[in-house]
Amino acid sequence: MSRSTALTRRTFLGVAVSAAALATVGCPRPSSGQGVKVYIRSGRGKRVSNAAKSHNHNHLYATRAAALANPAHPGDKSKVVSVVISQARYDRLFAGNRVAVDLREIR
């Protein structure tokens, strides 16, 4: 095989990325207008305690400030990230001016 016709990693990756981009052209994109932004605490990429994992998994917050003010324990290193939920779910969870919801109590 001559050097000009050899398939290199760079060529292969370029073709693969282009094919992947073309494959997603017709896919619907998530729209920020389809829901309400709420906040959660996330330990992703960090070493967090089991208490923090459980706490993070089960709590939603209406505001970023509420999420920052409610760590699992004083040493909790979880970060605050936003997620989008439907307007109907937001209205059900945060009725009556609630700013924090424990999902274990809702079910």
All heavy atoms as an XYZ file, in Angstrom:
801
protein
N       0.838     -1.169      0.000
C       0.000      0.000      0.000
C       0.887      1.238      0.000
O       1.784      1.356      0.821
C      -0.874     -0.038      1.254
C      -2.101      0.795      1.160
S      -3.030      0.716      2.704
C      -4.442     -0.137      2.174
N       0.634      2.136     -0.892
C       1.461      3.343     -0.947
C       1.047      4.304      0.157
O      -0.049      4.225      0.728
C       1.328      4.016     -2.316
O       0.050      4.589     -2.433
N       1.887      5.215      0.450
C       1.662      6.169      1.541
C       0.436      7.052      1.281
O      -0.282      7.418      2.189
C       2.920      7.037      1.698
C       2.858      7.983      2.839
C       3.046      7.219      4.128
N       3.136      8.173      5.224
C       2.687      7.958      6.416
N       2.140      6.819      6.709
N       2.797      8.843      7.360
N       0.178      7.375      0.018
C      -0.928      8.278     -0.307
C      -2.291      7.596     -0.156
O      -3.295      8.266      0.036
C      -0.761      8.837     -1.714
O      -0.829      7.781     -2.648
N      -2.361      6.257     -0.255
C      -3.641      5.572     -0.137
C      -3.837      4.911      1.224
O      -4.867      4.291      1.454
C      -3.783      4.505     -1.233
O      -2.723      3.560     -1.076
C      -3.756      5.135     -2.608
N      -2.863      5.040      2.118
C      -2.982      4.414      3.436
C      -3.993      5.178      4.287
O      -4.085      6.403      4.232
C      -1.626      4.396      4.128
N      -4.743      4.443      5.043
C      -5.714      5.043      5.947
C      -5.029      5.351      7.276
O      -4.640      4.451      8.008
C      -6.894      4.089      6.162
C      -8.012      4.608      7.048
C      -8.674      5.823      6.406
C      -9.044      3.520      7.276
N      -4.889      6.613      7.574
C      -4.238      7.011      8.816
C      -5.302      7.259      9.884
O      -6.504      7.380      9.588
C      -3.428      8.297      8.622
O      -4.316      9.359      8.276
C      -2.369      8.128      7.553
N      -4.869      7.335     11.116
C      -5.797      7.631     12.213
C      -6.479      8.980     12.003
O      -7.665      9.132     12.252
C      -5.064      7.637     13.553
C      -5.043      6.287     14.205
C      -4.449      6.399     15.559
N      -3.010      6.227     15.369
C      -2.094      6.360     16.292
N      -2.435      6.709     17.493
N      -0.832      6.163     16.037
N      -5.710      9.943     11.567
C      -6.267     11.284     11.365
C      -7.367     11.262     10.304
O      -8.434     11.854     10.487
C      -5.158     12.244     10.966
C      -5.650     13.663     10.780
C      -4.530     14.607     10.476
N      -3.704     14.749     11.663
C      -2.498     15.273     11.683
N      -1.963     15.704     10.568
N      -1.819     15.371     12.784
N      -7.132     10.563      9.199
C      -8.137     10.458      8.145
C      -9.358      9.700      8.642
O     -10.498     10.118      8.415
C      -7.539      9.734      6.919
O      -6.355     10.410      6.524
C      -8.519      9.699      5.771
N      -9.124      8.592      9.318
C     -10.231      7.796      9.837
C     -11.096      8.611     10.800
O     -12.319      8.614     10.707
C      -9.707      6.545     10.550
C     -10.779      5.757     11.227
C     -11.651      4.979     10.486
C     -10.950      5.820     12.605
C     -12.664      4.255     11.105
C     -11.952      5.111     13.229
C     -12.820      4.321     12.477
N     -10.475      9.321     11.735
C     -11.238     10.129     12.693
C     -11.995     11.252     11.999
O     -13.126     11.569     12.362
C     -10.318     10.683     13.776
C      -9.801      9.659     14.776
C      -8.783     10.294     15.709
C     -10.939      9.067     15.567
N     -11.389     11.862     11.008
C     -12.069     12.923     10.264
C     -13.311     12.407      9.566
O     -14.373     13.033      9.599
N     -13.193     11.238      8.940
C     -14.343     10.640      8.256
C     -15.407     10.222      9.268
O     -16.600     10.450      9.063
C     -13.890      9.436      7.398
C     -15.080      8.645      6.873
C     -13.010      9.916      6.258
N     -14.994      9.636     10.391
C     -15.948      9.177     11.407
C     -16.707     10.338     12.025
O     -17.925     10.278     12.208
C     -15.215      8.380     12.489
N     -16.019     11.417     12.333
C     -16.677     12.587     12.917
C     -17.640     13.220     11.918
O     -18.754     13.614     12.272
C     -15.628     13.608     13.419
C     -16.265     14.936     13.762
C     -14.891     13.039     14.618
N     -17.238     13.305     10.672
C     -18.113     13.860      9.639
C     -19.367     13.007      9.472
O     -20.479     13.534      9.345
C     -17.369     13.941      8.305
O     -16.274     14.811      8.421
N     -19.203     11.691      9.471
C     -20.351     10.790      9.333
C     -21.287     10.920     10.533
O     -22.517     10.936     10.380
C     -19.868      9.351      9.186
N     -20.725     11.041     11.717
C     -21.555     11.195     12.914
C     -22.315     12.513     12.882
O     -23.491     12.583     13.267
C     -20.687     11.103     14.164
N     -21.667     13.559     12.427
C     -22.325     14.865     12.333
C     -23.468     14.809     11.324
O     -24.549     15.353     11.566
C     -21.314     15.938     11.957
N     -23.251     14.165     10.200
C     -24.306     14.047      9.198
C     -25.467     13.187      9.695
O     -26.614     13.437      9.356
C     -23.738     13.472      7.905
C     -22.869     14.418      7.086
C     -22.249     13.677      5.906
C     -23.681     15.594      6.609
N     -25.172     12.183     10.496
C     -26.221     11.293     11.001
C     -27.152     12.004     11.967
O     -28.314     11.627     12.116
C     -25.590     10.085     11.681
N     -26.677     13.052     12.629
C     -27.515     13.746     13.620
C     -28.182     14.991     13.069
O     -28.854     15.701     13.805
C     -26.671     14.138     14.850
O     -25.648     15.042     14.439
C     -26.068     12.933     15.528
N     -28.049     15.255     11.773
C     -28.614     16.467     11.188
C     -30.126     16.516     11.363
O     -30.693     17.540     11.698
C     -28.217     16.593      9.699
C     -29.025     17.669      9.005
C     -26.744     16.889      9.582
N     -30.813     15.419     11.167
C     -32.265     15.414     11.255
C     -32.823     15.207     12.649
O     -34.031     15.244     12.849
N     -31.976     15.002     13.639
C     -32.437     14.738     14.997
C     -32.946     16.012     15.653
O     -32.366     17.082     15.486
C     -31.305     14.165     15.855
S     -30.756     12.559     15.295
N     -34.039     15.915     16.418
C     -34.532     17.112     17.104
C     -33.565     17.541     18.203
O     -32.980     16.712     18.896
C     -35.866     16.662     17.689
C     -35.763     15.197     17.795
C     -34.845     14.754     16.696
N     -33.385     18.817     18.366
C     -32.511     19.365     19.399
C     -33.335     19.692     20.631
O     -34.483     20.119     20.524
C     -31.832     20.639     18.899
C     -30.989     20.433     17.676
C     -29.722     19.686     18.036
N     -28.873     19.519     16.871
C     -28.401     18.368     16.482
N     -28.680     17.283     17.126
N     -27.623     18.291     15.426
N     -32.778     19.509     21.825
C     -33.517     19.883     23.022
C     -33.757     21.391     23.034
O     -32.874     22.168     22.701
C     -32.609     19.463     24.174
C     -31.287     19.182     23.580
C     -31.477     18.960     22.114
N     -34.938     21.768     23.400
C     -35.303     23.176     23.415
C     -35.409     23.666     24.848
O     -36.025     23.023     25.687
C     -36.636     23.372     22.703
O     -37.066     24.695     22.845
N     -34.825     24.808     25.123
C     -34.884     25.343     26.484
C     -36.266     25.902     26.793
O     -36.596     26.145     27.943
C     -33.820     26.426     26.674
O     -34.059     27.476     25.765
N     -37.105     26.099     25.779
C     -38.441     26.632     25.994
C     -39.451     25.574     26.384
O     -40.614     25.875     26.579
N     -39.052     24.331     26.520
C     -39.981     23.245     26.783
C     -40.101     22.894     28.252
O     -40.738     21.915     28.580
C     -39.555     21.990     26.006
C     -39.524     22.187     24.518
C     -40.896     22.323     23.913
O     -41.728     23.072     24.393
N     -41.140     21.597     22.854
N     -39.500     23.627     29.132
C     -39.582     23.279     30.542
C     -39.073     24.400     31.426
O     -38.878     25.522     30.983
N     -38.848     24.033     32.666
C     -38.404     24.989     33.670
C     -37.058     24.524     34.209
O     -36.855     23.351     34.483
C     -39.430     25.070     34.828
C     -38.984     26.043     35.887
C     -40.800     25.436     34.292
N     -36.140     25.463     34.393
C     -34.821     25.136     34.915
C     -34.900     25.044     36.433
O     -35.397     25.953     37.100
C     -33.808     26.214     34.531
C     -32.386     25.864     34.940
C     -31.420     27.004     34.704
C     -31.202     27.273     33.250
N     -30.116     28.254     33.015
N     -34.440     23.907     36.972
C     -34.305     23.716     38.412
C     -32.864     23.286     38.673
O     -32.109     23.029     37.736
C     -35.306     22.671     38.970
C     -36.739     23.134     38.801
C     -35.113     21.322     38.339
N     -32.495     23.200     39.926
C     -31.109     22.911     40.272
C     -31.011     21.667     41.137
O     -31.917     21.364     41.910
C     -30.495     24.115     41.001
C     -30.480     25.334     40.125
C     -31.558     26.205     40.100
C     -29.417     25.585     39.279
C     -31.561     27.306     39.269
C     -29.401     26.678     38.448
C     -30.487     27.544     38.448
O     -30.477     28.624     37.610
N     -29.914     20.945     40.953
C     -29.611     19.783     41.776
C     -28.154     19.886     42.212
O     -27.372     20.624     41.616
C     -29.836     18.454     41.011
C     -28.930     18.379     39.771
C     -31.289     18.272     40.645
C     -28.932     17.038     39.075
N     -27.802     19.151     43.228
C     -26.403     19.034     43.626
C     -25.872     17.761     42.992
O     -26.550     16.738     42.961
C     -26.283     18.995     45.140
C     -26.701     20.317     45.778
C     -26.502     20.322     47.269
N     -25.091     20.281     47.610
C     -24.323     21.358     47.778
N     -24.823     22.544     47.626
N     -23.056     21.228     48.094
N     -24.648     17.808     42.474
C     -24.067     16.667     41.773
C     -22.658     16.392     42.276
O     -21.842     17.302     42.379
C     -24.027     16.948     40.270
O     -23.332     15.922     39.598
N     -22.388     15.134     42.555
C     -21.054     14.724     42.958
C     -20.272     14.120     41.813
O     -19.204     13.552     42.008
N     -20.765     14.257     40.605
C     -20.123     13.658     39.433
C     -18.695     14.189     39.282
O     -18.463     15.390     39.279
C     -20.927     13.952     38.189
C     -20.380     13.234     36.999
C     -21.278     13.387     35.813
N     -20.709     12.619     34.717
C     -21.411     11.917     33.879
N     -22.709     11.872     33.989
N     -20.827     11.260     32.915
N     -17.748     13.271     39.157
C     -16.356     13.644     38.986
C     -15.650     13.999     40.280
O     -14.505     14.413     40.275
N     -16.337     13.851     41.383
C     -15.754     14.172     42.683
C     -15.920     12.978     43.604
O     -16.773     12.137     43.393
C     -16.463     15.374     43.309
C     -16.346     16.645     42.490
C     -17.122     17.763     43.142
C     -16.999     19.038     42.371
N     -15.780     19.763     42.622
N     -15.114     12.939     44.645
C     -15.292     11.912     45.672
C     -16.247     12.487     46.711
O     -15.900     13.435     47.404
C     -13.959     11.574     46.326
C     -13.015     10.831     45.419
C     -11.795     10.420     46.220
N     -10.883      9.617     45.454
C     -10.956      8.303     45.351
N     -11.907      7.644     45.956
N     -10.076      7.643     44.631
N     -17.452     11.921     46.761
C     -18.428     12.377     47.742
C     -18.882     11.202     48.597
O     -18.810     10.047     48.182
C     -19.647     13.066     47.078
C     -19.230     14.329     46.348
C     -20.373     12.142     46.142
N     -19.368     11.510     49.765
C     -19.812     10.478     50.697
C     -21.107      9.831     50.219
O     -21.817     10.367     49.364
C     -20.042     11.100     52.071
O     -21.120     12.011     52.015
N     -21.437      8.693     50.811
C     -22.704      8.030     50.493
C     -23.886      8.894     50.909
O     -24.920      8.903     50.242
C     -22.773      6.658     51.159
C     -21.876      5.656     50.470
O     -21.589      5.792     49.288
N     -21.412      4.667     51.207
N     -23.738      9.624     52.002
C     -24.810     10.527     52.441
C     -25.038     11.611     51.390
O     -26.177     11.949     51.066
C     -24.453     11.154     53.785
N     -23.957     12.155     50.841
C     -24.083     13.188     49.811
C     -24.699     12.605     48.536
O     -25.519     13.265     47.896
C     -22.727     13.806     49.513
N     -24.326     11.386     48.166
C     -24.906     10.747     46.981
C     -26.416     10.604     47.128
O     -27.175     10.907     46.215
C     -24.276      9.379     46.743
C     -22.853      9.438     46.260
C     -22.283      8.033     46.135
C     -20.801      8.072     45.835
N     -20.199      6.743     45.834
N     -26.847     10.126     48.276
C     -28.277      9.952     48.527
C     -28.993     11.297     48.553
O     -30.072     11.460     47.973
C     -28.484      9.223     49.849
O     -29.842      9.097     50.144
N     -28.397     12.259     49.212
C     -28.970     13.601     49.303
C     -29.099     14.223     47.908
O     -30.144     14.770     47.557
C     -28.075     14.462     50.212
C     -28.569     15.848     50.430
N     -29.507     16.148     51.377
C     -28.244     17.014     49.839
C     -29.742     17.443     51.366
N     -28.975     17.999     50.434
N     -28.033     14.132     47.120
C     -28.034     14.713     45.779
C     -29.082     14.067     44.878
O     -29.735     14.739     44.091
C     -26.661     14.557     45.124
C     -25.583     15.324     45.843
O     -25.855     16.152     46.692
N     -24.345     15.026     45.507
N     -29.224     12.780     45.002
C     -30.146     12.032     44.143
C     -31.606     12.376     44.421
O     -32.440     12.289     43.526
C     -29.919     10.532     44.337
C     -30.797      9.673     43.496
N     -30.622      9.553     42.136
C     -31.869      8.917     43.801
C     -31.553      8.742     41.656
N     -32.317      8.339     42.641
N     -31.908     12.777     45.630
C     -33.304     12.933     46.044
C     -33.784     14.364     46.235
O     -34.915     14.566     46.668
C     -33.532     12.163     47.346
C     -33.462     10.671     47.132
O     -34.258     10.126     46.383
N     -32.488     10.027     47.735
N     -32.974     15.362     45.937
C     -33.387     16.743     46.163
C     -33.385     17.560     44.874
O     -32.473     17.450     44.057
C     -32.458     17.423     47.174
C     -32.719     17.009     48.579
N     -32.272     15.816     49.090
C     -33.379     17.623     49.579
C     -32.652     15.710     50.348
N     -33.326     16.807     50.665
N     -34.405     18.396     44.719
C     -34.498     19.379     43.646
C     -34.673     20.745     44.293
O     -35.315     20.866     45.345
C     -35.705     19.110     42.751
C     -35.661     17.914     41.827
C     -37.010     17.741     41.133
C     -34.577     18.085     40.790
N     -34.147     21.784     43.641
C     -34.209     23.137     44.184
C     -34.725     24.095     43.127
O     -34.338     24.011     41.962
C     -32.818     23.590     44.642
C     -32.192     22.643     45.636
C     -31.335     21.638     45.215
C     -32.475     22.745     46.987
C     -30.768     20.757     46.120
C     -31.911     21.869     47.896
C     -31.069     20.887     47.455
O     -30.515     20.011     48.357
N     -35.562     25.040     43.537
C     -36.104     26.023     42.609
C     -35.073     27.082     42.248
O     -35.120     27.651     41.156
C     -37.346     26.678     43.204
N     -34.130     27.362     43.138
C     -33.122     28.389     42.880
C     -31.725     27.841     43.152
O     -31.552     26.910     43.940
C     -33.336     29.621     43.773
O     -33.148     29.246     45.131
C     -34.724     30.210     43.585
N     -30.747     28.466     42.529
C     -29.352     28.080     42.748
C     -28.939     28.361     44.190
O     -28.220     27.579     44.804
C     -28.458     28.839     41.771
C     -27.010     28.499     41.885
C     -26.200     29.158     40.762
N     -24.795     28.952     40.926
C     -24.141     27.837     40.623
N     -24.797     26.822     40.113
N     -22.842     27.738     40.817
N     -29.420     29.470     44.738
C     -29.080     29.829     46.118
C     -29.590     28.781     47.103
O     -28.905     28.442     48.073
C     -29.653     31.197     46.465
N     -30.783     28.251     46.853
C     -31.331     27.217     47.732
C     -30.483     25.955     47.666
O     -30.250     25.295     48.681
C     -32.773     26.911     47.346
N     -30.003     25.612     46.489
C     -29.162     24.421     46.331
C     -27.817     24.610     47.029
O     -27.303     23.690     47.668
C     -28.956     24.113     44.856
N     -27.244     25.799     46.910
C     -25.960     26.076     47.567
C     -26.090     26.069     49.086
O     -25.151     25.724     49.796
C     -25.406     27.425     47.103
C     -24.862     27.463     45.681
C     -24.591     28.894     45.256
C     -23.623     26.612     45.551
N     -27.260     26.435     49.590
C     -27.470     26.529     51.038
C     -27.811     25.201     51.688
O     -27.937     25.138     52.906
C     -28.584     27.534     51.322
N     -27.956     24.130     50.910
C     -28.421     22.873     51.478
C     -27.502     21.694     51.132
O     -27.909     20.751     50.455
C     -29.852     22.587     50.999
C     -30.481     21.436     51.731
O     -30.044     21.037     52.798
N     -31.527     20.885     51.150
N     -26.250     21.693     51.619
C     -25.386     20.528     51.390
C     -25.798     19.365     52.284
O     -26.530     19.552     53.266
C     -23.998     21.038     51.752
C     -24.250     22.110     52.744
C     -25.562     22.749     52.356
N     -25.349     18.179     51.958
C     -25.687     16.997     52.751
C     -25.069     17.082     54.148
O     -25.668     16.645     55.120
C     -25.215     15.731     52.052
N     -23.875     17.652     54.241
C     -23.166     17.817     55.515
C     -22.117     18.900     55.311
O     -21.854     19.312     54.169
C     -22.543     16.497     55.981
C     -21.722     15.808     54.948
N     -20.452     16.223     54.599
C     -21.994     14.741     54.153
C     -19.971     15.431     53.661
N     -20.894     14.519     53.359
N     -21.499     19.396     56.369
C     -20.549     20.509     56.221
C     -19.384     20.263     55.260
O     -18.895     21.190     54.641
C     -20.035     20.731     57.645
C     -21.141     20.248     58.511
C     -21.753     19.085     57.781
N     -18.948     19.041     55.076
C     -17.831     18.757     54.180
C     -18.232     18.360     52.772
O     -17.395     17.938     51.985
N     -19.494     18.490     52.416
C     -19.994     18.085     51.099
C     -19.363     18.947     50.009
O     -19.453     20.166     50.030
C     -21.517     18.216     51.072
C     -22.141     17.685     49.803
O     -21.417     17.122     48.964
O     -23.366     17.848     49.656
N     -18.721     18.293     49.022
C     -18.044     19.005     47.939
C     -18.843     18.982     46.640
O     -18.315     19.311     45.574
C     -16.673     18.374     47.695
C     -15.718     18.513     48.854
C     -14.379     17.880     48.509
C     -13.377     18.071     49.610
N     -13.405     17.039     50.613
N     -20.101     18.621     46.696
C     -20.929     18.530     45.491
C     -21.105     19.908     44.855
O     -21.184     20.915     45.536
C     -22.309     17.975     45.839
O     -22.196     16.692     46.402
N     -21.181     19.896     43.524
C     -21.413     21.145     42.803
C     -22.895     21.277     42.471
O     -23.643     20.298     42.532
C     -20.571     21.186     41.539
C     -20.830     20.042     40.591
C     -19.843     20.020     39.453
C     -20.044     18.739     38.654
N     -19.037     18.535     37.653
N     -23.317     22.465     42.131
C     -24.707     22.728     41.772
C     -24.800     22.815     40.259
O     -24.044     23.546     39.621
C     -25.213     24.030     42.422
C     -26.613     24.359     41.962
C     -25.164     23.920     43.934
N     -25.731     22.039     39.675
C     -25.945     22.051     38.229
C     -27.430     22.243     37.945
O     -28.279     21.946     38.784
C     -25.441     20.746     37.562
C     -23.943     20.604     37.712
C     -26.142     19.539     38.112
N     -27.725     22.739     36.759
C     -29.123     22.955     36.390
C     -29.625     21.791     35.538
O     -28.859     21.184     34.783
C     -29.276     24.266     35.631
O     -28.566     24.227     34.426
N     -30.909     21.503     35.673
C     -31.599     20.515     34.847
C     -32.934     21.126     34.451
O     -33.414     22.058     35.083
C     -31.812     19.161     35.575
C     -30.499     18.475     35.845
C     -32.598     19.338     36.845
N     -33.540     20.595     33.399
C     -34.825     21.106     32.932
C     -35.885     20.044     33.175
O     -35.702     18.877     32.825
C     -34.754     21.468     31.427
C     -36.113     21.911     30.917
C     -33.716     22.549     31.198
N     -36.979     20.458     33.811
C     -38.126     19.569     34.022
C     -39.357     20.221     33.390
O     -39.349     21.409     33.080
C     -38.371     19.277     35.526
C     -38.700     20.544     36.305
C     -37.173     18.567     36.133
C     -39.133     20.301     37.742
N     -40.409     19.446     33.219
C     -41.619     19.972     32.592
C     -42.304     20.981     33.513
O     -42.144     20.937     34.737
C     -42.583     18.837     32.266
O     -43.109     18.286     33.458
N     -43.064     21.861     32.914
C     -43.791     22.876     33.686
C     -44.794     22.215     34.629
O     -44.953     22.632     35.773
C     -44.517     23.835     32.736
C     -45.277     24.934     33.438
C     -44.364     25.949     34.113
O     -43.432     26.435     33.489
N     -44.614     26.250     35.367
N     -45.448     21.149     34.183
C     -46.429     20.461     35.027
C     -45.762     19.856     36.258
O     -46.282     19.951     37.373
C     -47.141     19.374     34.224
N     -44.600     19.245     36.071
C     -43.887     18.661     37.215
C     -43.401     19.745     38.159
O     -43.466     19.600     39.375
C     -42.706     17.818     36.730
C     -42.033     17.079     37.862
C     -41.022     16.075     37.380
N     -40.542     15.315     38.533
C     -39.371     14.730     38.589
N     -38.552     14.785     37.564
N     -39.003     14.079     39.658
N     -42.926     20.855     37.609
C     -42.479     21.971     38.440
C     -43.638     22.495     39.295
O     -43.487     22.715     40.493
C     -41.921     23.092     37.565
C     -41.442     24.279     38.357
C     -40.152     24.319     38.858
C     -42.281     25.360     38.616
C     -39.704     25.401     39.595
C     -41.850     26.445     39.349
C     -40.556     26.461     39.839
O     -40.131     27.525     40.575
N     -44.790     22.690     38.667
C     -45.959     23.197     39.400
C     -46.375     22.245     40.515
O     -46.771     22.680     41.595
C     -47.132     23.419     38.442
C     -46.864     24.560     37.466
O     -45.973     25.397     37.740
O     -47.537     24.594     36.416
N     -46.284     20.934     40.250
C     -46.665     19.947     41.261
C     -45.656     19.904     42.419
O     -46.036     19.855     43.585
C     -46.773     18.565     40.615
C     -47.422     17.530     41.528
C     -47.432     16.166     40.901
N     -46.059     15.662     40.976
C     -45.459     14.951     40.040
N     -46.088     14.639     38.948
N     -44.231     14.539     40.184
N     -44.369     19.962     42.098
C     -43.336     19.837     43.129
C     -43.157     21.106     43.955
O     -42.955     21.039     45.167
C     -41.993     19.459     42.499
C     -41.896     18.073     41.887
C     -40.565     17.917     41.178
C     -42.068     17.003     42.941
N     -43.208     22.257     43.304
C     -42.894     23.508     43.989
C     -44.141     24.351     44.273
O     -44.081     25.575     44.300
C     -41.873     24.304     43.169
C     -40.543     23.621     43.068
C     -40.196     22.916     41.935
C     -39.649     23.653     44.120
C     -38.970     22.272     41.837
C     -38.421     23.007     44.044
C     -38.086     22.316     42.901
N     -45.260     23.685     44.524
C     -46.494     24.397     44.867
C     -46.336     25.072     46.228
O     -45.648     24.571     47.118
C     -47.666     23.422     44.894
N     -46.963     26.208     46.399
C     -46.942     26.894     47.687
C     -45.605     27.555     47.999
O     -45.188     27.600     49.152
N     -44.903     28.056     46.994
C     -43.629     28.773     47.186
C     -42.531     27.932     47.810
O     -41.668     28.459     48.516
C     -43.842     30.052     47.996
C     -44.719     31.038     47.262
O     -44.691     31.106     46.042
N     -45.506     31.788     48.005
N     -42.526     26.633     47.576
C     -41.434     25.784     48.068
C     -40.193     26.050     47.229
O     -40.286     26.272     46.026
C     -41.820     24.316     47.956
C     -42.984     23.923     48.849
C     -43.396     22.513     48.606
N     -42.448     21.620     49.280
C     -42.574     20.315     49.312
N     -43.581     19.740     48.701
N     -41.707     19.578     49.942
N     -39.027     26.040     47.855
C     -37.781     26.227     47.116
C     -36.939     24.961     47.093
O     -36.004     24.866     46.312
C     -36.951     27.408     47.670
C     -37.669     28.715     47.437
C     -36.625     27.203     49.117
N     -37.245     23.986     47.941
C     -36.520     22.717     47.966
C     -37.519     21.576     48.123
O     -38.494     21.704     48.864
C     -35.519     22.695     49.107
N     -37.261     20.489     47.417
C     -38.153     19.331     47.455
C     -37.320     18.075     47.690
O     -36.324     17.851     47.000
C     -38.932     19.193     46.136
C     -39.806     17.967     46.150
C     -39.757     20.425     45.871
N     -37.732     17.265     48.648
C     -37.135     15.944     48.867
C     -38.042     14.950     48.171
O     -39.181     14.730     48.585
C     -37.024     15.651     50.355
C     -36.269     14.358     50.648
O     -36.045     13.566     49.710
O     -35.902     14.149     51.818
N     -37.560     14.331     47.118
C     -38.388     13.435     46.305
C     -38.814     12.186     47.071
O     -39.796     11.548     46.717
C     -37.643     13.050     45.027
C     -37.330     14.224     44.100
C     -36.486     13.744     42.928
C     -38.585     14.899     43.616
N     -38.113     11.822     48.142
C     -38.515     10.666     48.942
C     -39.818     10.924     49.671
O     -40.551      9.992     49.981
C     -37.421     10.322     49.952
C     -36.130      9.848     49.305
C     -35.031      9.724     50.304
N     -34.601     11.067     50.685
C     -33.448     11.338     51.281
N     -32.616     10.368     51.567
N     -33.129     12.570     51.584
N     -40.138     12.172     49.913
C     -41.383     12.511     50.626
C     -42.561     12.697     49.694
O     -43.706     12.700     50.130
C     -41.170     13.808     51.423
C     -40.127     13.675     52.502
C     -39.812     14.999     53.165
O     -40.436     16.020     52.803
O     -38.945     15.013     54.038
N     -42.308     12.846     48.409
C     -43.369     13.118     47.420
C     -44.097     11.854     47.017
O     -45.284     11.846     46.828
C     -42.782     13.805     46.176
C     -42.123     15.129     46.538
C     -43.829     14.027     45.106
C     -43.062     16.155     47.126
N     -43.386     10.759     46.884
C     -43.956      9.527     46.334
C     -45.023      8.974     47.140
O     -45.755      9.015     47.841
C     -42.869      8.490     46.168
C     -41.849      8.977     45.181
C     -40.718      8.041     45.042
N     -39.696      8.736     44.274
C     -38.512      8.276     44.045
N     -38.150      7.117     44.508
N     -37.656      8.949     43.353
